[in-house]
Structure formats: C-alpha cells, structure tokens
Amino acid sequence: MAPDAPAPALASAPRIVFLHGVMPRSGTNYLQSLLELHPDVLVNPYGIRELPFLNTLEDARTYEGRFLRLYRRNRESFSDLETFCYMVNGFLRRIEAEFPAGKTVVIKSPHTRMMRYFPYLFPAERCLIVLRDGRRAVQSTIDTWPLRFLGRTFADVCREWSFGTEAALEAQSRMSADACRLVRFEDAVAAPDGTARDLMRFLELDEGRYPFERIGDLPILGSSRASRSNGEVSWTPVSKPEGFDPSKRPIQWSRKRRTVFDAVAGDMQKKAGYAS
C-alpha cells in the first residue's frame, strides 16, 4: 500500500530537490557541485550530506509495527507508513520554514532503493537521478572500499549497481518529465555547460545568474583515484589534475570478472543504454 502523501509545499517556500545516485560512486557529488555554483541553490541543509529516507522504509515499517503493538487499536487510525510520513513531512516543513523563499535546497542520497515510493512521499518535490556506466561504477566502488575476505563480493557490487539502476529506470517511468530527470554522469563530465543549462531549465533557475566560467575550476571530491590520502579515499576537495576524466577511465578486469559482470549486470547495462 502506498503511504499517505505529505502535505504540499507552501507557495512562498523554497523549492526542495532530491538528488539520487543509483549507488555510491555514481557521480552525485559532481552533480551537486555543478548545482551549487548557482547562487540560488543551497546544498547539505543543516550540514546533512546524505539523507537516505527511501533507503530506510523497511526499518520504518519495523518501527511502526512495534509502535502499533503497544496499543493495537491504533491500527484502526494509522495507515501504512503514516508515522514515517509524519517524520518526512516534519523535516520538509522545517526546511520550508527556515530557508528563504526563492532558493532551491538540494538533498542528496546515493541510493535509489525503494525509489518507487518517491511520488507518494514527495508529491511536490522534484528529483534528479544520476546514472553511470556499471563497469566504472563497480570499479570505483571497489577502488574506494576494497573487497575483503568474507565481506561482500565482486558479484555483490555488480548486483547493487544493477538493482539500483533498475529502480531508477522504473521510478523515472512512473513520474512525469516535470518531476524527474535522469542525468548520465558521462554526459555531465563531457559537456558540463550543457548539463548545467539543462538543470537550470528543469529546476526553473535563472540561467543568467549561473557562473559558467567557474565550472572548469570545480575541485574533485572523493575520487577513488585522485583523492587518495594515506591509502584511503579522502573527501577533502582537491584540485583537478590535468586530463582527469573518470568517465573514460580504462577498466582492466580479468576474464572471470568480465564474465561475472555480464552474468549479473549485463542485461541492465544494455537496458540503461551502455555498450557492453
């Protein structure tokens, strides 16, 4: 059952936009950096860098079950996920009350799990979903968080990308073009000016106020290759090296890994529009 929708946004409130990636390492940091250049865009409200509302729906149902068991007659008064909707609604109303009207507040989550619930939980909000070539998303993931014995496997990471991409494409098919926009990370890197203009139109931001000349100076944040410090990925911004292009990074997998990826994620790779 779909949850009851939160109340519509106030007419004089800031616009709220959710930025989702199909999995971590999909390029949400870069898209957020592009958006943040606009003077009317605010990111990371209250210092919250990621807000996985949708990713915690199953946990919300567990809490709701415990809550209703304390007084069973409350089941007659609460709909499915209604208590979760109250939490979501309260957070959105806080943003609307405390941020200036005319601003666009971007909330990021590098997950698309349970994305099918987005139109019900956020009927007045818009979403951007970042797609990335599965091979490079998987490689960047294992570069950032190396596989460990008895931990998640290479196939698990491939499966995560496949499931996340499937959820993104399904969610996008359920929403109108005015509510949801898919952005390919590769396109954003290759043509950032064009991507920025498209985002300005989608979010109804004044293109004339956007500093296109500053795009080339954007620092790198959390690159699996260029942001390493003491053997680990650092989230401190660093200057972009000459020729840096994560969308074209070579993939050097063994035959076994190529076979695993094709078996687990090959069909979704093609469905998402990426060559095999």
N, C-alpha and C positions, 0 to 999 in steps of 0.2 A: 504494500500500500504506500502511495506517495505521501510524504509528510505535508501537513498544512503549511502553506507558504507564509514567510514573514511578511509584515506589513510593508506596503510600498514605501519607497524613499520619499522624503519631504521635497517639495518643489524647490525650496531655496537651499537644499543641502548639497554638499559636494558629490560628485559622481564617484562611485566605487567600482573598481575594475579588478577582476581576479586574473592573475597570470599563472597558468599551469604549464608544466612540462610533462612529457609522457613518462619520464623517470628522471632522477637526478643525473646531471651531466648532459641534459638536453639543450641547454642554452638559455635558460630563464634569466640567468644573471646578465647576459649580454642584452637581451631584450629589455630588461628592466633599466639597464644603463642608458640605452637609447631613449626610452621614455622619460627618464629622469632629467635629461637635458632640457626638456620643456619647462619653462618657469611656472606653469600651472599644474605640474604633476608632482605629487608627493608620494614617496615610497616608504615602505617599512614603518607604518604607523605605530607609535609608541615603542619604537625600537624592535618590533616583531619582524624578523627577517623571513620567517615562513609560518604559514597558518594552515595546517592540514585539516580543515573542517571535514571535508568529504572523506578523507582517509580514516576518520575515526567513527564513522557511522555505526559500525558493528559494536564498537565499545559503548557508543551512546545507547544502543538497544540493550546491552547488558546492564548498564546503569539504570535505564528506565524500568527494566524488569525487576530489579532489586527495589527500586523506589515504589513501584506499584504493589509489590508483595507485602510491604509494610501495612498497607490498608487497601485490601483488594477491591473495595467498592469504588476506589478511584479509577479503576479500569473503565467504568461507565462514563467517566468525564474526560478522559485523555485519549486522543487519537495516537496512532503510531508515530513515534519520534516527535511528539509535540513538545516534550520537555527540552529536547535538543534544539528545536526551532526557537524556543524562548531564549536559549543561550546565544544562538547565532543572531537572532533579532536584536538582542540587547547590545551585542558588540557593534553591529551595523549602526544602530541608533546612537551609540556613543560617538562613533566617527562623525556622523551627521551633525551632532550637537557641538563637537569640539573642533572641527576643521572648517575652514572658510568655504562659503558657497562659491561656486565658480572654479574650485580646484578639483582635480582628479586624483583620487587616492588609489594606489596600486598595492594589492595584497598578493603575495607570491606563494606558490606551493609547487614543488617539482614532482607532483603526482597527479594522475588522472583517475586513480581508483575511485569507484563509485561516482564517476563524473555524470552518469545518467540522472543523478538527483539534482544536478545544478539548477535546471529550470524551476524546480519546485522550491528549493531553499533560497534561491536568489532570483526571483522573477523580475526585479527592477535593475539588476546589475548586469554588467557585460563581462565576457571572459575572452581571454586570448590564450590559445593553446599552441605551444611550441613543439613541432615535430623535428626529429633528427634522424638521419641515416642510422639504422640499427647497428651496423658494424662499428661505426665510430662512437656511438653512444655506449655500446658494450665495452669497447676498448678503453674509452675514457674512464668508465666506471672501475674497471679492474686495475687501471693505472693509479686511480685515486685510492681505492680500497682493495689492495691486493687479495687474491684468493688465498685462503688458509686451509690447512688440513682440518677436516671435519666441519668446515664452515660452508658457506654457500658455494655452489659450483659454477663453472662457466655456463652450463646449461641453465642454471637458475637465473643468471643475469640476462641471458638471451630471452628467457621466458618472461622476465619482468618487463623488458622492453616491448615484447610482443603484446602482452596483456595491456600495458599502458597505452600503446598505440591503438589497439583495438578499441579500448574505452574512449579514447579521444575521438576517433573517427565516428563511433556510434553516437557520442554526445553531440558532435557537430551536426550530424544528420538529423537530430531531434530539435535543433534550435534554428531560429531564423538567422539570416545573414546580418541582421542588425544587432543580434545579441552575442554572436560567437564568431570569432575569426581564427582560422588556422594560419600559423606562420612557420615556414620552414627555416630552421636555423641556417642552412646553407645559403638560402636566398638573402637572409638578413646580413650575413657576412660578406657575400659577394656584392650586394647592392644596398648598403645601409641607408643611403639617401632616399632611395625609392621605398624601402621598407618604412622608414620614418614618416614619409609623406602618406603612405597608406594607413599607418597607425593614427596619424593626425586626423584623417578623414573619418576613420572608423570611430574614434573617440570624440569627434567633434571638437578638436582642439585647434586653436588658431595657428595655422601653419606659418604665418608671418612672424610669429614670436619664437619660432624654433631656431636654435643656433646650429645650422647645418655645418658650419665651418669648424665646429668643435668635435664632430663625430670622429675624425681621424686621431684625436688626442685622447679618446677614451682609454682608460687603463684596463689591464686584464685582471679579472677577479676569479681566482680559484681554478686556473687552468691546470689540467693534470700534468702538463709538461712544463709550461713556462712559469708556474707559480710554486715551484717546489722549494722547500726550505728544510734542511736537516733530514732529507729523505721523505718528507711528507708534504702534502699539498697545503699551501698557506692561502688564507682568504684575505690577506692584505693586498690591496691594489698594487700592481707593478706596471711599469711602462711596457708597451707592446714592442717586442723585438722586431727587427727588420724581417719582412717576409712572413710574419706569423699568420697562419691561416688554418685553424683547426678543422675547417670543413673539408680540407683536402689532404689531411694527414694520412700517409700511407698505412695500410693495415697489413701486417706481416704475421698471418696466422699459419699454424701447422695445418696439414690436410685434415687431421682429426677435428680441430676447432672449426674449420670451414664446414665440415660435414655436420657437426653438431648445430651450428648456427642455421644452416639450411634446413635441417630437420625440425628445429624448434621454432624458428622465426622467419624462414624463407618465404612462406606464403604471405605473412604480414608485411614483410619487406616489399614485396611486389604490390600488395594492396595499397600500401602507403605511397607508392609511386617512386620507389627507389630501385635502381637497377640491381640485378643480382651480382 
